[in-house]
Amino acid sequence: MSLPLKVGLNIVWPKPELVVKFAQLAESLGFESVWSGEHVCLPARADWWEDYPAARIARAAGEPFDEDSVVFKPGSVFLDPMTVLAHIAGATSSIRLGIGIYLLVLRNPVLVGRTIASLDVLSGGRLDMAVGIGWTPDEYSFTNNVWDTRGRRTNEMIKCLRTLFEEDEPEFHGEFFDFPRIGFQPKPVQRPRLPIHIGGNSRAAARRAANLGDGWYGSGGRKIDDIVREELKKAGRERDDAFQFSAITLEGPLTRKDLDRMARDGLHRVVVTPWPNTKVGEVGQEGLGQLEAYARDIGLTG
């Protein structure tokens, strides 16, 4: 019996020297995609986790929060997602390559646009990108960016990338970025355009997804899904069948029953982390066998 939705694999969990092996195995098992995400530079101080969304929610509710429940630390190994996916692209042939969440706002659109287009071309048009604004102001200050303008800057960067990718001689004049007609080749090879999904569980993220995105990507849940659909209706896109809902789960393996339920709830893709009680960069050789067993359990076929 075929799966009711697309299943991607979270590739951030394996040890760096094993990511290609995991990606190749995922491709052979029939996973639709592999997804890499990032943190660029978290502060190495005792209270680094206080802005983490789950910690803020617990604090607002007057509940305790255990920092060990966060699946990464400031010293966790985060490979640059563009680099790791380029590495995987050269060792695979069909599995799609996802970046989520990518902190687009920390970059310059012309420079990062060159990288994005290059990866799409070299992979044969296999790239999906999910962008978000992150949760800690520290990554902004450490990279000489401004936290207070993150939303407007992200919106403008997405528009700027579309211009770079879709116009023969792109020209852009905005609040943060401004350039006359320029040559910009190569373009991404995907048509009608390279998918840019929007991450985040806030109303602003839902609005950004509805107005600028090809999909929404996040931790999921009925509440945020409904909010995104509300914003799609406001944007006149409630019948846009190309818009994709994708969720990533970090809490160990989902069952086939879970996947069926998520498909009924309207999700098109789930990115799974099928290694229980592990964190970023911890999964070794033993995880390959666990991945094979998980694929059998959910009925995935290569």
C-alpha positions in Angstrom: 0.0 0.0 0.0 1.5 3.3 -1.0 2.1 6.1 1.5 -0.5 8.8 1.7 2.0 11.6 1.6 5.6 12.3 0.7 8.2 11.3 3.4 11.5 13.1 3.7 14.4 12.4 6.0 16.0 14.8 8.5 19.7 14.6 7.5 20.9 16.9 10.3 20.9 14.0 12.9 23.6 11.7 11.3 27.3 12.3 12.0 28.9 14.5 9.3 31.0 11.8 7.9 27.9 9.6 7.3 25.5 12.0 5.7 26.1 10.7 2.2 25.6 7.1 3.3 22.3 8.1 4.9 21.2 10.0 1.9 22.0 7.2 -0.5 20.2 4.7 1.7 17.2 7.0 1.9 17.1 7.3 -1.9 17.3 3.5 -2.3 14.5 3.0 0.3 12.1 5.4 -1.5 12.3 8.5 0.7 11.1 11.5 -1.3 13.7 13.9 0.0 16.4 14.6 2.5 16.4 17.9 4.5 19.2 19.9 6.1 18.7 22.8 8.4 20.9 25.2 10.3 22.0 27.3 13.2 24.8 29.6 12.2 26.2 30.7 15.6 24.5 30.3 18.9 26.0 32.0 22.0 28.2 29.9 24.2 26.7 31.0 27.5 24.6 29.4 30.2 21.3 31.0 29.3 21.6 30.5 25.5 18.3 28.6 25.4 16.0 31.2 27.1 14.7 32.5 23.8 14.0 29.0 22.4 10.2 28.9 21.5 9.4 26.0 23.9 11.2 27.8 26.7 9.2 31.0 26.1 5.9 29.1 26.0 6.8 27.4 29.3 7.8 30.6 30.9 4.6 32.4 29.9 2.6 29.5 31.4 4.6 29.5 34.6 5.9 26.0 33.9 9.5 24.7 34.3 11.6 24.1 31.2 14.5 21.6 31.0 17.2 22.9 28.6 18.2 19.2 28.0 15.0 18.8 26.0 16.4 21.1 23.3 17.7 18.8 20.5 20.9 20.8 20.0 23.4 22.8 21.9 25.6 25.8 21.0 28.4 23.4 20.2 26.3 21.0 18.1 27.7 20.2 14.7 25.6 22.1 12.1 27.0 21.6 8.5 26.3 24.5 6.1 23.1 23.2 4.4 24.1 24.4 0.9 27.4 22.6 1.2 26.1 19.3 2.6 23.3 19.2 0.0 25.8 19.8 -2.8 27.8 17.0 -1.4 24.8 14.7 -1.4 23.7 15.9 -4.9 26.9 14.5 -6.4 26.3 11.1 -4.8 22.6 10.6 -5.5 20.4 10.9 -8.6 16.8 11.3 -7.8 16.0 12.1 -4.2 15.0 15.7 -3.6 17.2 18.1 -1.6 15.6 20.3 1.0 16.8 23.1 3.2 14.7 23.8 6.2 14.9 26.0 8.0 17.3 28.3 6.1 18.1 31.7 7.7 17.9 33.5 4.4 17.6 36.9 6.2 21.2 36.7 7.4 22.5 36.7 3.8 22.8 39.0 0.8 20.3 38.0 -1.8 22.6 38.3 -4.8 25.3 36.2 -3.3 23.0 33.6 -1.8 21.0 33.6 -5.0 24.1 32.5 -6.9 24.6 29.6 -4.5 20.9 28.5 -4.7 20.7 28.6 -8.5 24.0 26.8 -8.8 22.8 24.0 -6.5 19.6 23.6 -8.4 21.4 23.4 -11.7 24.1 20.9 -10.5 21.5 18.7 -8.8 19.3 18.6 -11.9 16.5 20.7 -10.4 16.1 18.8 -7.1 16.2 21.7 -4.6 13.4 22.8 -2.2 14.1 25.7 0.2 12.2 26.5 3.4 13.1 29.9 4.9 12.5 31.3 8.4 13.6 34.1 10.6 14.9 32.1 13.5 14.3 32.6 17.2 17.4 34.2 18.7 18.6 37.8 18.2 22.1 36.6 18.8 22.5 35.1 15.4 21.6 38.5 13.9 24.1 40.5 16.0 26.9 37.9 15.5 26.4 38.2 11.7 26.0 42.0 11.7 22.3 41.9 10.9 19.3 43.7 12.5 16.8 41.7 14.4 14.1 44.4 14.4 13.7 44.5 10.6 13.9 40.7 10.1 10.3 40.3 8.8 10.5 43.1 6.2 14.0 42.1 5.2 12.9 38.5 4.7 9.9 39.5 2.6 12.1 41.7 0.4 14.8 39.0 0.0 12.2 36.5 -1.3 11.0 39.1 -3.8 14.6 39.8 -4.8 15.4 36.1 -5.3 12.3 35.8 -7.5 13.5 38.7 -9.6 17.0 37.2 -9.9 15.7 33.8 -10.8 13.0 34.8 -13.2 14.1 37.9 -15.1 16.6 37.8 -18.0 18.4 41.0 -16.8 17.1 41.4 -13.2 16.7 44.8 -11.6 15.5 45.5 -8.1 14.8 48.6 -6.0 13.7 48.0 -2.4 14.2 49.2 1.2 17.2 47.0 1.9 18.5 46.0 -1.6 19.0 48.0 -4.7 20.6 47.3 -8.0 20.2 48.2 -11.7 19.9 45.7 -14.5 22.5 43.0 -14.0 23.5 39.7 -15.7 22.6 36.8 -13.5 23.2 33.3 -14.9 22.6 30.4 -14.5 18.9 30.5 -13.4 17.5 27.6 -11.4 16.3 24.8 -13.8 13.0 24.1 -12.1 9.9 25.3 -13.7 7.7 27.1 -13.3 10.0 28.2 -10.4 12.2 26.9 -7.6 10.0 26.1 -4.6 10.4 28.5 -1.7 8.5 27.3 1.4 8.0 29.6 4.5 8.7 28.3 8.0 7.4 29.5 11.3 4.4 29.0 13.6 3.4 32.7 13.9 0.6 34.6 12.2 3.3 36.7 10.4 4.9 33.5 9.0 1.5 32.3 7.9 0.8 35.6 6.1 4.3 35.4 4.5 3.7 31.9 3.3 0.3 32.8 1.8 1.5 35.9 0.0 5.1 34.9 -1.0 5.5 31.2 -0.6 5.1 28.0 -2.6 4.3 26.2 0.7 4.5 26.2 4.5 7.1 24.2 6.5 7.3 23.8 10.2 6.5 21.7 13.3 2.9 21.3 12.3 -0.3 21.2 14.3 -4.0 21.9 13.5 -3.8 25.5 14.8 -1.0 26.7 12.5 -2.4 24.8 9.6 -5.7 26.5 10.0 -4.1 29.9 10.3 -2.1 29.4 7.1 -5.3 28.4 5.3 -7.0 31.5 6.6 -4.2 33.6 5.2 -4.3 31.8 1.9 -8.0 32.6 1.6 -7.3 36.3 2.3 -4.6 36.2 -0.4 -7.0 34.6 -2.9 -5.1 31.3 -3.0 -7.4 29.0 -1.2 -7.7 26.9 -4.4 -4.0 26.9 -5.2 -3.3 23.2 -5.5 0.4 23.8 -5.9 0.7 25.2 -2.4 2.4 22.5 -0.2 2.1 21.9 3.6 5.2 20.2 5.0 6.0 19.4 8.6 9.2 18.2 10.3 9.1 16.1 13.4 12.0 15.7 15.8 10.5 13.4 18.4 11.6 9.9 17.2 9.9 7.7 14.6 6.3 8.4 13.5 4.1 5.3 12.9 2.2 4.6 9.7 -1.0 5.5 11.7 0.6 8.9 12.4 1.4 9.4 8.7 -2.2 8.5 7.7 -3.6 10.9 10.2 -1.3 13.8 9.1 -2.3 13.2 5.5 -6.0 13.4 6.5 -5.2 16.7 8.2 -4.0 18.1 4.9 -0.2 17.7 5.0 1.6 16.9 1.7 5.0 16.0 3.2 6.4 14.9 6.6 10.2 15.1 7.3 10.9 12.4 9.8 13.6 11.9 12.4 13.4 8.1 13.0 16.1 7.8 15.7 14.7 8.0 19.2 16.5 9.7 22.1 19.1 11.3 19.9 20.1 14.9 19.0 21.8 16.8 16.2 24.9 15.1 14.8 24.7 12.1 17.1 23.5 9.2 14.8 26.2 6.8 13.8 26.4 3.6 11.8 23.7 2.0 13.9 21.3 4.5 12.5 21.5 3.0 9.0 19.9 -0.3 10.2 17.3 1.7 12.1 16.5 3.6 9.0 15.9 0.4 7.0 13.7 -1.0 9.7 11.7 2.2 9.9 11.1 2.3 6.1 9.8 -1.3 6.3 7.5 -0.4 9.3 5.8 2.4 7.5 5.5 0.6 4.2 8.0 2.6 2.2 9.4 0.8 -0.9 12.4 1.7 -3.0 
